[in-house]
Amino acid sequence: MQLSGDVVAALIDHAVLGPAQGAVDLEQGCAVARELGTASVCCKPAWLGRCAELLDGSSVLASTVIGFPHGGHSASVKLAEARQALADGGAELDMVVNVGRVRDGAWDVVTDEIRGVLDVTRAAGGVLKVIFETCYLDTEHIRRLCGVCSELDVDFVKTSTGFGTAGATLEHVELMRQECPERIGVKASGGIRDLDTLLSLVEAGATRIGASGSEALVAAARERFDSAPSD
């Protein structure tokens, strides 16, 4: 991959997910995302319709979260959230698995829930990213969950919400890349605040990055990769 500021921007889902963020934050976030050319803006579900309006006519996609941030919603509620998000113009959905069910080893329940949301999303032409919240899982949980997501053929597996006890780690990204086929993307999210961290995660196998500090990340990438050499 030939790196540049634009390439780095296109890796980023620009997050506007803070609990207190409102309409002004959303408008500013969408303006930033349009200017930078990020992959998407990921906002809270209540703001998704407005997000889609603000991004209309650009290459930046409107995205949102399902079962966020803890994944403990019932399967029927996650399905309702997904249907509403797709109706509101969401192109990509980031769904948190039921972390407790994963830890319990209730794999049939976990699989059925992911399948249900995936079916609804695919029927509408959308993309599904499955958030593991890796900080609460051990290696075998992650491997098994990668196996479930690979069998179902989801679009992305994702490390974290950014609201757990830790975010993306190189170890977890490497493991998820190793355990999933290349057709499934790996999204690293949580605690990605500087360019070196972002680049190390991409090197480890991340194909999408979740971040709220997109301006600083892209500015650093432009300074490093786009500056003309001096005579």
N, C-alpha and C positions, 0 to 999 in steps of 0.2 A: 504494500500500500504506500503510495507516494503521499506523504503527509503535507497538509496545508491548513490554513485557518478554515477554509471552506469545508475541507474533508472532516476536520474535527467537529465543526458545527453540525454537519449532517449526521454525526453519530449520536447527537444529544437529544433526549426527550427533556425539554425544558419544564421543570416542575414548578407548579403554582399550587402547592398542597398544604401550606402552613395553616394551622387551625384558625388563625385570626385573619388570614388574607381574604380580601373581599373584592369588590368590583374594580376598584382602581388598580389593585395589584394584578388582577387578571388582564386588564387593558394594557398595563405596562408590560406584563410578561408576554402577551401576544405581539406587541409592537417590537419588543426585543427579539423574539423568535423569528418574526418576519424579516427583520433587518439582518439577522445572522444567518438565516437559512437552516434552522435546526430541523430535526426529523419531525418533531411534534411539540405541542404544548400539552402537558398532562396536568389536568386541573381536577378540582373536586366535582362530583357529579352534578350538584345543583347549578354549577356555572357552565356546564358543557355546551348547552345550546348557544349561549352568548359567545363562548370560545369559538365554536364553529363559525358563527357569523363574523367574528373579528379576523379569522384566518381565511375566510372565503376568498378565492382568487389567488391564493399563494400556494407554494409547494409544501407548506407546513401543515401537518395533520392535527386534527383535534383528537385528544385521547383523554381517558379518565380511568378511575380506579373502581374496582368491584370488591366488596367485602373488606373494605379498607378501614383501619390498618391492621386489624388482628385476625381476620379470616374466620371469625367465629359465627358469622351469620348462617342461618339455615340455607340449605341448597335452594329452596324455593325463593328466598329473598334475593340470593345472588342472581338467580335467573331473571327475576323481575328487574333488578338493577341493570343487568346486561341489556334486556330488551328496551328499557327506558333510555339507556345510554346510546344505543344504536339508533333509536328513534330521534334522539336529540342531535344526531350528527357525528357521533363518535366513530372514528375510523379504527382505533386501536384501544383495546381494553386490557388493563393490568389487574388481574384477579389474584387476591391472596388466598392460598389454600387454607383449609382448616388445619392449622398447625397442630392443635391438640389431637386431632384424628390421625395425623401423620405420626406423631409421637406414640400414639396408642397402637400403631400398626394396623389401623382399620383401612386397609388398602382398597377394599371394594367400595367403601363409602367415599374415600378420596377420589378414586377413579371415576365413579359415577357423577360426582359433583363437577369435576373438570370436564368430563365428556358433555354434560348438559350445557354448560356455559359455552364450550367450544362449538357445539352444534348450532346454538342460537347465533353465535358470532359469525361463523362461517356462512350460515344461510343468508346473512345480511351483507356478506362480502367484507367482513371486518377481520382484524388480526387479534389474536389472543396471546397475551404474555402471562405466564403463571409465576406468581411470586412465592418463593419458598420460605422466606424469612430464615435464612440459613443460620443466624446467630442462635436459634433455638434447636437446631437439628445436629445430629452427629453424622459422621461420614456415611454410615449405612442408610440412614434416612434419606440423605441427599442422593445417593446412588439409586435407591429404590424409586424415589420420586422422579428422577431423570428417566428411569425406565418406563414409568407410567406415562410421562409426558411424551416420550419418544414413540411409544406404542400408539398413543392417541394422535400423534403428529401435530402437536401444538406449534405455534409460530415461534415463540420465544420461551425460554426459561429465564427467570429473573432472581437475583440474589435476595433482595431486601426491599422493605418499604421505606427505610430511612427513619422509621419510628420505633425500631426494636432496640436491643441493647448494643448492637453493632451493625455496621453496614457491610459493603462488599469487601472481600478479602481476595488476594491473589490465589490462595489455596482453594477457596470455594469456586472461583471462576475457572481455574484450571480443571478442577474435578468435574464441574458441570459441562465444560467443553469436551472433556474426555469421554463422558458418559452419554452424550447426546450426538446424533448424527449431524453432519455439517449443515443439513437443510434447516435445522432448528437453531435460531439465533440465541445468543446468551447476552442478557442485559445485566450490567453491573450497576447497582444503585446504592446510595447511602454513604455519606462521608467523602465524596469525591470533590475535593475543593481546590486541587491544584493540577496543573498540566502533567507533571511527572506521574502522579497517581493515575490519572486517566490513561496515559500512554502505557503504563505498566499493566493495567487491566486489559487494554486492547491487545497487548503482546501476549497476555495469558489466555486470550480467546474471546474477550468481550466484543460483541458486534454492535451493541447499543449501550449508551451511557445515560443514566438518570441523574440529573443535577439541577440545582436551582441557581448556581453561580455561573451560568453559561457565558455571560459577557466576559468575565475575567478569564475563563478557560479559553475562549476563542481569541481574546486579545493576546494572551500568552502564546497561543499557537501561531498567530500571525506574526508576532515579533520573532519567534524562533524559526519559523519555516518560510515566511513570505518576504522577509526583509531582503532587499537587493544587496548583493555583495559589494563591498566598497572597492573602489579602484586602487 
